[in-house]
Amino acid sequence: MPTQIFTIGKVVAVNCVHVPLQGKVTFVDIADEENIELLYRFCYSSAKFRKFAETLVVDTYVVAEGEISLHGLQNGHNKQRSTLFVAGKVLRVLQRPASSPSPDEPEP
């Protein structure tokens, strides 16, 4: 059963991929500094979100909300972190890195 989750952390990767039966999907990987063994992989299917996600850079602090998907935890190849899959609902930027210019677009 899906469970609500609220995450604050740094963006470590943003990927847009084509998923069968879903179209283009954006994945935002977020690392929580307090729980370094776990990587949160938020999934968003909106094209509007994809445009916003393209402005994100690594080390951007974000807050994200969503529901844990039924896939649950998956161990990574290097076994240092497990990945938790989350169906993302909201993602907001808290702080961008100093070297990153702020876009003029509103955030979803």
Secondary structure, DSSP 8 states (H G I E B T S, - for coil): ---EEEEEEEEEEEEEEEETTTEEEEEEEEE-TT-TTEEEEEEE--HHHHHHHTT--TT-EEEEEEEEEEEEEEE-TTSS-EEEEEEEEEEEEEE--TTS---SS---
